[in-house]
């Protein structure tokens, strides 16, 4: 695979609307060449006879059927509350607004 050139990096920078200093163009060309080489190696390994996977091990979701069960009555729900007012949980006022 051919190395990415300094001119190609400058072209990519213009397309991306990046203002790169001249000294960074050479540095980025070398870094992008390493990245492109790594991607090429991965593409070599990914052969057509190997199916793509998202996980190394097969995953199976375990579902249970939904069953309607009775909930708590208001008295049961409020039984453990530290303070109750008018059949509701009483909580401290935090907004500072008057009712």
C-alpha positions as a printed Julia matrix, in Angstrom:
99×3 Matrix{Float64}:
   0.0     0.0    0.0
   1.3     3.42  -0.9
   2.07    5.91   1.81
  -0.21    8.9    2.23
   1.47   12.02   0.99
   1.81   15.44   2.55
  -0.29   16.9   -0.29
  -3.09   14.42   0.45
  -3.07   15.44   4.11
  -3.25   19.09   3.1
  -6.15   18.28   0.77
  -7.99   16.41   3.55
  -7.38   19.33   5.9
  -8.86   21.76   3.37
 -11.92   19.52   2.89
 -12.33   19.33   6.68
 -11.84   23.09   6.98
  -8.89   22.59   9.29
  -6.11   25.15   9.32
  -3.02   23.0    9.87
   0.45   24.48  10.25
   3.03   23.28   7.71
   5.02   21.34  10.32
   1.95   19.28  11.3
   1.31   18.09   7.74
   4.38   15.81   7.72
   3.62   14.52  11.21
  -0.02   13.78  10.34
   0.98   12.11   7.07
   3.11    9.61   9.01
   0.37    9.01  11.59
  -2.34    8.54   8.95
  -0.1     6.11   7.09
   0.19    3.97  10.24
  -3.6     4.05  10.7
  -4.24    3.09   7.07
  -1.73    0.23   7.33
  -3.46   -1.08  10.45
  -6.86   -0.99   8.71
  -5.37   -2.84   5.74
  -4.1    -5.59   8.06
  -7.57   -5.99   9.57
  -9.09   -6.2    6.1
  -6.64   -8.98   5.22
  -7.78  -11.02   8.2
 -11.49  -10.48   7.54
 -12.0   -13.13   4.87
 -15.27  -13.67   3.05
 -15.88  -17.13   4.54
 -15.92  -15.79   8.12
 -19.3   -14.33   9.11
 -19.22  -10.96  10.87
 -20.11  -11.07  14.56
 -20.85   -8.52  17.23
 -19.94  -10.77  20.18
 -17.43  -13.55  20.65
 -20.02  -15.75  22.34
 -23.63  -16.19  21.3
 -26.07  -14.19  23.4
 -29.53  -15.33  24.38
 -32.04  -13.06  26.05
 -34.06  -14.74  28.75
 -37.58  -13.46  28.95
 -40.35  -14.38  31.34
 -43.99  -13.96  30.54
 -45.66  -10.84  31.89
 -48.01  -11.58  34.73
 -50.37   -9.04  36.22
 -50.06   -9.04  40.01
 -51.85   -6.81  42.46
 -49.9    -3.81  43.7
 -49.78   -2.21  47.12
 -52.76   -0.44  48.54
 -52.22    3.23  49.42
 -52.14    2.31  53.13
 -49.51   -0.38  52.52
 -47.38    1.99  50.42
 -47.52    4.73  53.07
 -46.97    2.36  56.01
 -43.2     2.85  56.05
 -43.21    6.57  55.25
 -41.68    8.86  57.88
 -44.45   11.43  57.32
 -47.89   11.24  55.66
 -50.28   14.08  54.84
 -53.69   13.71  53.14
 -52.9    10.16  52.01
 -49.6    11.19  50.39
 -45.94   11.16  51.28
 -44.99   14.35  53.1
 -41.68   15.73  51.92
 -39.85   18.94  52.8
 -40.47   21.91  50.56
 -37.42   22.62  48.43
 -38.5    25.24  45.88
 -39.36   27.95  48.35
 -42.75   28.61  46.74
 -45.87   29.22  48.78
 -49.03   27.27  48.0
